């Protein structure tokens, strides 16, 4: 369910970034890794470093971490899928019918979603992937497979703060951008950005620049250049893109 209180929504998103819980027996693992890193530092060549790391058990520890985290995220993915299916009142027969109507390329998205969820850094990212995949399965207007794959990748990589920022940008900008068919006027963007800064402290902090840079790297927003003196140098001005709007509607609207 969408949270109408931005501050509460952001707090909930930040709380979901539970990396500190990734590692079972953290103290033991940390001790083993410290010893392995020390062995690597003492090596004289790259080849020798690999031999030292192997002898110190580095690769065994690394495999254990990867397997443990991947298994945890896979369990979360299954749970999130169940929640999505339950929310939509999906029966096995409905799911079978939908999947039978899809081609082989679409079925690759199922495997893609499993891989992305296994690699995700937080439970919230797993939830986005499950929500997005379910939307693809049951919508009659699924995007092209390649774009869907890109969306799954973004859903698994998107920082929770970035999801919050994209959501607020969608609220403030999508109507003008859609009305002008993806080519908004500069004044509209400047006005909307000023309102975002007034409404949300996150948009007045310098961390907004890093957040928007990450969103821009995914093609979800674009940086624009306002007139001289319209903004201080603390924050850039950005606009959500057509792709950003599509991604938000597919992946975040009901979660963010």
KOLKE-197727 format. One line per 8 residues: number of its first residue (from 0); their letters; for each residue x, z, y of C-alpha. Coordinates in nm, 3 decimals, always signed. Each point is the difference from the previous one (the first is absolute). Example, Ala and Ser with C-alpha at 12.3 -4.5 7.8 and 13.67 -1.06 7.14 Angstrom:
% KOLKE-197727
0) as) +1.230 +0.780 -0.450; +0.137 -0.066 +0.344
***
This chain:
% KOLKE-197727
0) xxxxxxxx) +0.000 +0.000 +0.000; +0.126 -0.087 +0.346; +0.116 +0.291 +0.208; -0.126 -0.028 +0.361; +0.247 +0.259 +0.130; +0.333 -0.181 +0.050; +0.202 +0.321 +0.007; -0.152 +0.122 -0.326
8) xxxxxxxx) +0.041 -0.343 -0.153; +0.367 -0.010 +0.093; +0.058 +0.350 -0.134; -0.165 -0.092 -0.329; +0.213 -0.311 -0.028; +0.321 +0.184 +0.075; -0.086 +0.268 -0.255; -0.027 -0.269 -0.268
16) xxxxxxxx) +0.366 -0.098 +0.038; +0.102 +0.241 -0.272; +0.350 -0.118 -0.078; +0.123 +0.357 -0.038; -0.206 +0.028 -0.319; +0.150 -0.310 -0.158; +0.270 +0.162 -0.206; -0.060 +0.241 -0.287
24) xxxxxxxx) +0.274 +0.264 -0.036; +0.139 -0.094 +0.342; +0.280 +0.256 +0.000; +0.137 -0.122 -0.334; -0.022 -0.363 +0.108; +0.167 +0.074 +0.333; +0.289 +0.173 -0.178; +0.045 -0.293 -0.239
32) xxxxxxxx) -0.010 -0.256 +0.280; +0.246 +0.198 +0.209; +0.246 -0.001 -0.288; -0.054 -0.372 -0.059; +0.049 -0.085 +0.368; +0.319 +0.206 +0.000; +0.128 -0.200 -0.295; -0.081 -0.325 +0.182
40) xxxxxxxx) +0.184 +0.119 +0.311; +0.309 +0.077 -0.209; +0.010 -0.345 -0.159; +0.270 -0.244 +0.111; -0.191 -0.327 -0.057; -0.359 -0.116 -0.024; +0.030 -0.057 -0.374; +0.150 +0.345 -0.042
48) xxxxxxxx) -0.287 +0.146 +0.206; -0.252 -0.143 -0.246; +0.190 +0.148 -0.294; +0.020 +0.338 +0.174; -0.367 -0.007 +0.089; -0.089 -0.082 -0.360; +0.214 +0.284 -0.131; -0.159 +0.239 +0.251
56) xxxxxxxx) -0.348 -0.095 -0.120; -0.108 -0.172 +0.321; -0.188 -0.286 -0.168; -0.179 +0.235 -0.238; -0.114 +0.216 +0.290; -0.105 -0.306 +0.202; -0.203 -0.140 -0.290; -0.172 +0.334 -0.042
64) xxxxxxxx) -0.093 +0.015 +0.367; -0.131 -0.356 +0.003; -0.204 +0.047 -0.317; -0.144 +0.332 +0.117; -0.106 -0.129 +0.341; -0.136 -0.326 -0.143; -0.209 +0.182 -0.260; -0.143 +0.234 +0.260
72) xxxxxxxx) -0.099 -0.286 +0.229; -0.154 -0.191 -0.291; -0.220 +0.300 -0.081; -0.103 +0.015 +0.365; -0.075 -0.372 -0.006; -0.229 +0.039 -0.300; -0.177 +0.292 +0.168; -0.042 -0.196 +0.323
80) xxxxxxxx) -0.134 -0.302 -0.189; -0.252 +0.225 -0.173; -0.113 +0.136 +0.337; -0.036 -0.352 +0.139; -0.198 -0.118 -0.303; -0.220 +0.311 +0.012; -0.065 -0.050 +0.372; -0.115 -0.355 -0.069
88) xxxxxxxx) -0.197 +0.098 -0.316; +0.209 -0.244 -0.202; -0.076 -0.035 -0.370; +0.239 -0.149 -0.259; -0.233 -0.300 -0.025; +0.013 -0.060 +0.375; +0.378 +0.022 +0.003; +0.035 -0.234 -0.298
96) xxxxxxxx) -0.228 -0.257 +0.163; +0.195 +0.008 +0.326; +0.339 -0.031 -0.168; -0.115 -0.282 -0.228; -0.090 -0.204 +0.307; +0.354 +0.029 +0.141; +0.288 -0.233 -0.078; +0.341 +0.088 -0.142
104) xxxxxxxx) +0.157 +0.031 +0.344; -0.251 +0.264 +0.100; +0.066 +0.195 -0.319; +0.364 +0.026 +0.105; -0.124 +0.220 +0.284; -0.094 +0.266 -0.256; +0.361 +0.022 -0.114; +0.119 -0.017 +0.360
112) xxxxxxxx) -0.218 +0.300 +0.088; +0.143 +0.204 -0.291; +0.357 -0.078 +0.108; -0.067 +0.080 +0.365; -0.175 +0.325 -0.081; +0.289 +0.105 -0.226; +0.240 -0.054 +0.290; -0.215 +0.162 +0.268
120) xxxxxxxx) +0.143 +0.296 +0.190; -0.321 +0.197 +0.040; -0.341 +0.057 -0.154; -0.163 -0.149 +0.310; +0.183 -0.328 -0.054; -0.120 -0.007 -0.360; -0.354 +0.057 +0.124; +0.031 -0.297 +0.235
128) xxxxxxxx) +0.121 -0.224 -0.283; -0.289 +0.102 -0.228; -0.251 -0.048 +0.283; +0.143 -0.340 +0.089; +0.006 -0.124 -0.360; -0.361 +0.110 -0.053; -0.102 -0.183 +0.316; +0.168 -0.316 -0.126
136) xxxxxxxx) -0.175 +0.023 -0.336; -0.351 +0.051 +0.129; -0.006 -0.198 +0.322; -0.124 -0.361 -0.013; +0.236 -0.077 +0.286; +0.339 +0.099 -0.139; +0.301 -0.126 +0.196; +0.243 -0.253 -0.142
144) xxxxxxxx) +0.203 +0.146 -0.286; +0.329 -0.016 +0.189; -0.148 +0.181 +0.298; -0.155 +0.254 -0.235; +0.343 +0.065 -0.154; +0.146 +0.054 +0.346; -0.281 +0.243 +0.081; +0.066 +0.199 -0.318
152) xxxxxxxx) +0.368 +0.022 +0.091; -0.081 +0.119 +0.352; -0.251 +0.254 -0.131; +0.274 +0.152 -0.215; +0.255 +0.008 +0.282; -0.207 +0.090 +0.305; +0.091 +0.332 +0.161; -0.297 +0.228 +0.056
160) xxxxxxxx) +0.077 +0.016 +0.372; +0.002 -0.380 +0.010; -0.339 -0.013 -0.170; -0.134 +0.238 +0.264; +0.145 -0.214 +0.281; -0.139 -0.324 -0.147; -0.342 +0.160 -0.033; -0.010 +0.108 +0.363
168) xxxxxxxx) +0.123 -0.343 +0.111; -0.278 -0.160 -0.202; -0.254 +0.225 +0.168; +0.127 -0.089 +0.347; +0.087 -0.368 -0.036; -0.172 -0.183 -0.282; -0.315 -0.096 +0.193; +0.191 -0.181 +0.276
176) xxxxxxxx) +0.240 -0.163 -0.246; -0.279 -0.126 -0.224; -0.203 -0.115 +0.301; +0.296 -0.207 +0.119; +0.076 -0.128 -0.354; +0.335 +0.174 -0.029; +0.124 -0.085 +0.349; -0.078 +0.300 +0.221
184) xxxxxxxx) +0.080 +0.008 +0.367; +0.295 +0.209 +0.110; -0.216 +0.207 +0.233; -0.231 +0.095 -0.286; +0.294 +0.122 -0.208; +0.158 +0.191 +0.288; -0.333 +0.167 +0.076; -0.058 +0.095 -0.364
192) xxxxxxxx) +0.354 +0.135 -0.035; -0.043 +0.215 +0.309; -0.320 +0.144 -0.149; +0.179 +0.068 -0.330; +0.271 +0.190 +0.185; -0.260 +0.204 +0.185; -0.200 +0.079 -0.314; +0.276 +0.071 -0.253
200) xxxxxxxx) +0.321 +0.190 +0.062; +0.166 -0.196 -0.284; -0.009 -0.311 +0.220; +0.187 +0.179 +0.280; +0.291 +0.111 -0.218; +0.308 -0.213 -0.058; -0.068 +0.002 -0.377; -0.277 -0.252 +0.067
208) xxxxxxxx) +0.272 -0.261 +0.048; +0.134 +0.055 -0.353; -0.352 -0.003 -0.142; -0.091 -0.326 +0.173; +0.333 -0.157 -0.100; -0.081 +0.072 -0.366; -0.353 -0.137 +0.043; +0.144 -0.308 +0.168
216) xxxxxxxx) +0.240 -0.054 -0.290; -0.307 -0.027 -0.225; -0.172 -0.242 +0.239; -0.274 +0.251 +0.080; +0.070 +0.029 +0.373; +0.193 -0.196 +0.260; +0.189 +0.124 +0.302; -0.109 -0.131 +0.339
224) xxxxxxxx) +0.173 +0.008 +0.337; -0.209 +0.151 +0.281; +0.077 -0.060 +0.364; +0.288 +0.183 +0.164; -0.080 +0.359 +0.086; -0.323 +0.017 -0.201; +0.152 +0.237 -0.255; +0.301 +0.226 -0.014
232) xxxxxxxx) +0.282 -0.075 -0.239; -0.108 +0.269 -0.246; -0.243 -0.219 -0.195; -0.043 -0.368 -0.072; -0.342 -0.165 +0.013; -0.137 -0.151 -0.322; -0.306 -0.187 -0.120; -0.150 -0.008 -0.347
240) xxxxxxxx) +0.022 -0.345 -0.160; -0.263 -0.197 -0.191; +0.180 +0.096 -0.321; +0.008 +0.362 +0.117; -0.376 -0.010 +0.048; -0.053 -0.147 -0.348; +0.233 +0.256 -0.157; -0.175 +0.287 +0.177
248) xxxxxxxx) -0.344 -0.118 -0.112; +0.112 -0.050 -0.360; +0.219 +0.305 -0.043; -0.042 +0.270 +0.265; -0.343 -0.010 +0.164; -0.168 +0.230 -0.250; +0.307 +0.223 -0.041; +0.147 +0.034 +0.349
***
